[in-house]
Amino acid sequence: MKYVLGRVDTLQRVRIEAAKKLLESSRPMVSEVMLHVGYSDATAFRKVFNRITGMTPSAYQKRYERIY
């Protein structure tokens, strides 16, 4: 069982890293990023994002967006 949980955690981290890059490099809506990285439930996406990064997706976007 531990092996399966490790794989889920790894997949979540990969998805959140992809979401972070999108939130940093462009101005998409958080809902678009969520769908792009493979989440269909906004609540689940926010919870996982917050657990991994320590902040909400919108707060992350405001803090780290690149201005071009």
C-alpha positions in Angstrom: 0.0 0.0 0.0 2.8 2.4 0.7 4.1 2.1 -2.8 0.8 3.1 -4.3 0.5 6.2 -2.0 4.0 7.2 -3.1 3.0 7.1 -6.7 0.0 9.2 -6.1 2.0 11.7 -4.2 4.6 11.8 -7.0 1.9 12.4 -9.6 0.3 15.2 -7.5 3.7 16.9 -7.2 4.4 16.7 -10.9 1.0 18.2 -11.7 1.5 21.0 -9.2 4.9 21.8 -10.5 3.4 22.1 -14.0 0.6 24.3 -12.6 3.2 26.5 -10.9 5.1 27.0 -14.2 1.8 28.0 -15.9 0.8 30.4 -13.2 4.3 32.0 -13.3 4.6 32.4 -17.0 1.2 33.6 -18.1 -2.1 35.0 -17.0 -4.5 32.1 -17.4 -7.4 31.7 -15.0 -6.7 29.2 -12.2 -9.6 27.0 -13.5 -7.8 26.7 -16.9 -4.6 25.7 -15.2 -6.4 23.2 -13.1 -7.9 21.5 -16.1 -4.6 21.7 -18.1 -2.7 19.8 -15.5 -5.3 17.1 -15.0 -7.6 18.1 -12.2 -11.4 18.3 -12.8 -12.3 19.2 -9.2 -11.4 22.8 -8.2 -11.6 22.0 -4.4 -9.2 19.0 -4.8 -6.8 21.1 -6.9 -6.7 23.9 -4.3 -6.2 21.5 -1.4 -3.3 19.7 -3.1 -1.8 22.9 -4.3 -2.0 24.5 -0.8 -0.6 21.3 0.8 2.4 21.3 -1.5 3.2 25.0 -1.9 1.7 26.5 1.3 -0.5 28.9 -0.5 -3.5 29.0 -2.8 -3.1 28.9 -6.6 -4.3 32.5 -6.9 -2.0 33.8 -4.1 0.9 31.9 -5.8 0.0 33.5 -9.2 -0.1 37.0 -7.7 3.2 36.5 -5.9 5.2 34.9 -8.7 3.8 36.0 -12.0 6.3 37.4 -14.4 5.6 40.8 -15.9 6.4 41.0 -19.6 
